[in-house]
Amino acid sequence: MSPDGTPRPASDRNGFVQVLLDDLRPRAKSLIITVYGDAIAPHGGTVWLGSLIRLVAPLGLNERLVRTAVLRLSRDGWLAATRAGRRSYYSLTESGRLSFEDAFRRIYTPPRVAWTGDWTLVFTALGRLSRESRARLGRTLTWQGFGVVAPGIFAHPTPDEDALRHALGAAGLCEDALVMTARTKALPGLRPLPDLLRGCWELERVAAAYRGFLDRFAPICREIEATARLDPQFCFLIRTLLMHEYRRVLLRDPVLPEALLPADWAGAAARDLCRDLYCRTALPAERHLMSVLRTADGPLPAAAPRFYARFGGLPRAEALAGAAAAR
């Protein structure tokens, strides 16, 4: 909103995008991962490289940066390339798709609030695990929100069991890591639970990141809520940067039960803001995607039904009508 309370002109609203880009300085490779995971995966996961270059150009990524990034993602096993004539098409690999599902399930699905008091423990300090395997698994568990209780012992009160199973399977360690369930005992002389939480997770650092997220995106949310007709490209850009930053912060959050969090935990407000802004921009952004991206068969196919279940449910009728109009 402008100082007099009226909606800003479109040119001023586009300034929000540049401010975010200047502030966040996203790397090309990471930003394209966000675009694939949030926008392309629901539409089949394959697009013509030329249309991807056109899509992300307003995000400050030129053709050279995009080509370099997708080549690196291909070498890292995220994407696979196919050619049809002179055109290159990039698709999510199966392992890339599973990794996206593990990450984005944490983003779009409401956090688990019920906690029985049990903890899941993963033991990796076993003689049959090589040092390299332990290190690799440790990085994955930390990324999933597990805290390090002691060398080679990781703990989480409410882990994503599917993601844990996938991580162990992908590392070939299903039979080499020990997974157990335990419960806290309040015995005299033992280390208090709050001290353990502070030692295992950097909650203060995560809270500060959430507050920064709120400071960046709350003004944009207010602006968009006050705008009757939203520009589809603007919505795609905001939605992409929103998810890019929220993913970056959330994947450092162990997503602990409410009972273990500080009373003023900023993560709850950040999630509410992310949900509200995503739901407001998702459908105009879909119209932009459908108008820009191309596959070997022509226009981008419609999003899979589960796309509309994100954040508790997106309206579908407008999305389908908008996609048809874009064609």
N, C-alpha and C positions, 0 to 999 in steps of 0.2 A: 504494500500500500504506500502511496505517496503521503507526504506530511499532512495534506488536507483530507485524508481518508478515502480518496478515490483510487480505483485500481490503476496501476502503472501501465503505460503503453507497452506493447509487445517488445519494442526495442529495449526498454528499461528492464523488463523481465528477463530478457536474454542476458543481461548483465549479471544476473545471479549465476548463470552457468560459468561465465568467465571468472567470477570471484571464487567459485568453488574449485575450478581448475587451477587457479593461481595458488589457492590455499592448500589443496590436497596433493597437487603435483603427482597424479597417478602415473605409474609406469605402463607402457603400451601393453606388455605381456599380461600384466595383472588385470588391466582394464578389459582386454579382450576375453580373458577368462570370465569376468563378470558378465559381459555381453552374451557369451555362449551359454553360461549357466542360467542366467535370468531370462534372456530373451529368445535365444535360438534353440536351446534344448527342448522347450515345450512344442516347438514347431517341427520336430523331426531331427534337429541337430546337424543339418547339412545346408550350406549356402555357397553360392558362387562368390569367390574371393573379391571380384570386382564390385559386387553389391555390398559386401562387408566394408570395403574401403570407403565407399560412398557413405555408408551408414555412420561410421565412426569419425569421419572427417571433422564434423563440428565439435568433436571432443579434443581437437588438437592433434590428432594422429594422421600424419601424412602417409602416402602410399608406401614409402620406403619403411617407415616404422611398422606398419601393419604387416607387410610381407616378411620382415625380419621376425616379428613376434610370432606369426603363425608357423614359420619354419622352426623356431625354437620350441613351440608347443608341440609340434609334430615330433621333434627329436625326443622330447620329454614324455611322449606317449599319450598326450591329451587329445591330439587331433590326428586324422589320417587324410591324405590328399588323394584325389582321383582327378583324371583329366577327361574332358569331352571336347575334342577339337582343340581349340586354342585356350579354352577356359579351364581353370582349376577350381575344384570344389573341395571344401574342407568340412569333414564330419567329425563328430565326437567318437572316439574309440570306446570300446566297452568299458575299459578300466577308467577312462575319463568320465564316462557317464555315471559309473558307480561312485566315483569320487565327488562329482557334482551332487549326486543325490544325498550322500552323507553330509556334505556341507550345507546344502540348501534346505535340507529337512530341519536343521536347527533354526534356519532363518524364518521359514514360512509357517512352521507348525508351532502352536502355542507351547510354551515351556511346561515341562512336567512339574506340577506343583505338589502332588502327594508324595510324601516321604515316610517310609516305614521305620526309619532309624537305622536301617542296614547300610553297609558300605560294600562296594565291589572292590576287591583287591586283585591286582595283577602282579605276579612275581616273574621278573625277567632275569634275576641274578641266579640263573641255574647253570650248572656246569656244561650242559649240552648246547647252550647258546653261545655263539661266537660273539666277540666284542662288537663287531660290526652289526650283527643282527640285533643285539640288545640296544645299541645306539639308535638304529633305525626304528625299532619298535617304540623306544622311549620318546622319540620325536613325534611319532604318530599319536601316542597316548596323550602327550602333553597338548597337542593340537586338538584332541577330542575333549580336553578339559580335565584330564586326570592330574592330580597333584602328586608330587614326589614325597612320600612319607619317609623313606629311607632309601639308600642306594639300591636300585633294582626293584623297588616296591612302589607301586602306583595305586592311588585310591580315588574313588569318586562315589558320591552318595546315590546318584541317579543317572548312570551312564546310558548312552544310546547303545543298546546291546547289539543291534544290527550293525552299527558302525564299528563296534569293537570286534565283532565276528569277521567283518569284512577286512579290517586291518590285520588281524591275525592270519586270515587266509591269504591275503595278498602278499604278506611277508613269508608265507610258508611256515608259520610258527604255531599252527593250531595244536600241535602235539608237543610243543616245546615250552610254551608259556603256561603258567599255572594261574587259574582264575578262581577266586574264592569269594564267599560272602561272609562279612563279619558285622559285629554290632558293638557300638561304643559302650563301655562300662564306666560308670562314675564311681571309681574307687579312690579312696584318700591317697594323696601323694602323687597321682598321675598328672600328666601334662593337661591343663585345661583345654577344652575343645577350641575356644576362640584363638588361643595361641597356636594350635595346630593349623587352623585355617589360615592364619596370617603367614605361617611358615611354608605352607604348601602352595598358596595362590597369592598373587599380587593384586588383591582386591582393590586397594587404594588406586593403583595405576589404572585398572580397568574402569573404575568409577570416574576417574578424571577423563578418560577417553569418551565415556558416555556423555559427560557434561559438555565436552567439546562438540560432540555430534549434535546435541540439542541446540547449542548456540549457533551452529551452522545452518541447520535445517528448519528450526522453528519459524524464522521469518519467511522462508519460502513457503512453508505450509500455510501460514496466514495469508500470504499473497494469493496462492492458488485457490484457497477456500473462498476468497472474495472475487474471483474471476469467473464470470458466467460461461464464457466460451474459451476453451483452452487450445492452444496451438499443439498439434500432435508431435511435431519435432521437438518442441520445447519440453513436452511431457516425457518423451523418450530420453532426452538428455538428463533431465532431473531424476527420472526413475533410475537411470543407469548409475549416476553418481551417488544417489541415495543408497542403492544396494551395494555399490562398491565400498562405500565408507562403512555402512552398517555391517557388512560381512567382515571387513577388516577388524572392527571393534569386537563384534560378537565372537569371532573365532579365537579371541584372546580371553573370552569370558568362560569360566568353567561351568556356568549355568547351574549354580547350586540351588537347592530348595530354598524357599522363602525363609524357612525357619533358621537357616544358617547365614542369612544375609543381614547387613546393617539395616536399620529401620528406614533410613533415607536413601536406599539403593537407587541410583539413577538409571539402572538398566530397565526398570519397569516403565518409566516415562519415555525412555528412548524407544522402546519397542512400540508403545502406543503411538508415538509420533511417526515412526517408520510405517506402521500399519496404515495410519490415516493418510499419509502422503502417498504411499504406494497405491492404495485403493482409489485415490483421486486421480492419479496420473496413469494408471495401468491401461485403461481402455483407449484413451487417445494415443498412448504410446504404441499400442497394438496396431492401430490404424496406420501409424507411421511405418512400423516394421513391415506390414503387409504391402505397403506401397513402394518400399525401397528394396527389400531383400528378394533374391531370386535363387531358385534351385535349378537342377538340370531339367526338371519337368516344367519349369515356368515359375509362376508366382509361389510365394511361400504358402505352404499348407496351413490350415487353421490349427490353432493351439489344441493340444490334447485336453480332454475334459478336466484332468486333475489340475491344470493350470488355474482354473476358476475356483479351486478350493484353497488357494493361498490366503493366508491371514484370515482364515475363518470363512472365506467365501467372497468372490467377486461377482458382480452382476454380469450375466451372460448375454442377454438380449441385445443390449447396446453394442457389445463387442462384436457379435455376429453381423449385425446390421452395418456397423462401421467398416468391418473387414470387406463386406460385399461392395460397399460404396467405393472403397479404396481401389478395388479392381476395375 
